[in-house]
Amino acid sequence: MAKSKTHVSHRQYDDEESGWACMNWFEYMLVVVLASLLLLGALTLTLFWALYYAGGFAWTEEPARQFNLHPVLMVAGFITFSGFSLLLYRICRCCRRIYVKLFHTIFHALAIPCIVVGFIAVLDSHNLADPPIANFYSLHSWMGLVTMGLFALQFVVGFFSFLILLCCEGATAAFRASLVPIHASFGITTFMLAVATCLTGLTEKAFFKLSSKYSEMPEEGIIMNALAMVLVALGILLSYAVRREPFRTQVKTFVTERL
Ligand code: HEM
């Protein structure tokens, strides 16, 4: 007897799961573990650089050290929190979609205060410097503005779609379905753009701080380059993880829950 895909039972889902090839599980676990290590590693390396090489943190009383909050909070918000949010949303196989969406929203919401304070820190470090430093003169700062704009747009659209899911699930299904591919492709674009923005920021900082010593490969330069390579690895791994078809089996099963 033909069964409707939308009314498939959890039992049937379990059966489909057990059919998932051993190789798929191995690849899946490898991607999840590696991505988690890299997401936490990026934040740890940024913190280590800020504390050990750049003199730690301060607020407006010391604009030069206030700047150090900028890379740490931007990496925390745009890379670590947003990266976990993307990973969880696309490849979580253990919970109902509604909980996955809730955690996706919570992780992105956690990124917001990091991004806001990170942005205020860099603005203050320019405006309160003696003499003040010009704002928005660099490619990095322009890319940063586009990244923050896209992030804000994505959050508003995602949050709005989650709200209408909670209040009128059935009536809004078609509308939410049309939003899914747009939200998904802009999501990975925002992450890649954040990686590129961090790379330009790191290069700029390495030249400002180390100037001609950079080419002598000092320890600090190596740490900054290592952080940049972790970010590049994350760009590759996360775009692979979210596009990998077998990781999304569950999404196909619960058709109504995916929207
Ligand atoms: C996605 C993450 C990031 C975003 C959205 C971002 C955004 C911005 C913006 C908008 C400015 C301009 C502030 C102004 O003109 O007053 C700026 C400045 C700066 N950022 Fe970032 N940033 C990010 C990550 C980083 C990282 C990881 C570093 C590494 C150290 C960094 C280093 C700098 C430096 C050195 C400046 C001052 C020079 C300039 O204005 O270009 N940024 N950032």
Boltz pocket constraint, residues with backbone or C-beta under 6 A from the ligand:
constraints:
  - pocket:
      binder: B
      contacts: [[A, 70], [A, 71], [A, 74], [A, 75], [A, 78], [A, 119], [A, 122], [A, 123], [A, 126], [A, 134], [A, 135], [A, 136], [A, 137], [A, 138], [A, 139], [A, 140], [A, 141], [A, 142], [A, 143], [A, 144], [A, 145], [A, 147], [A, 148], [A, 193], [A, 194], [A, 195], [A, 197], [A, 198], [A, 199], [A, 200], [A, 201], [A, 202], [A, 204], [A, 205]]
      max_distance: 6.0
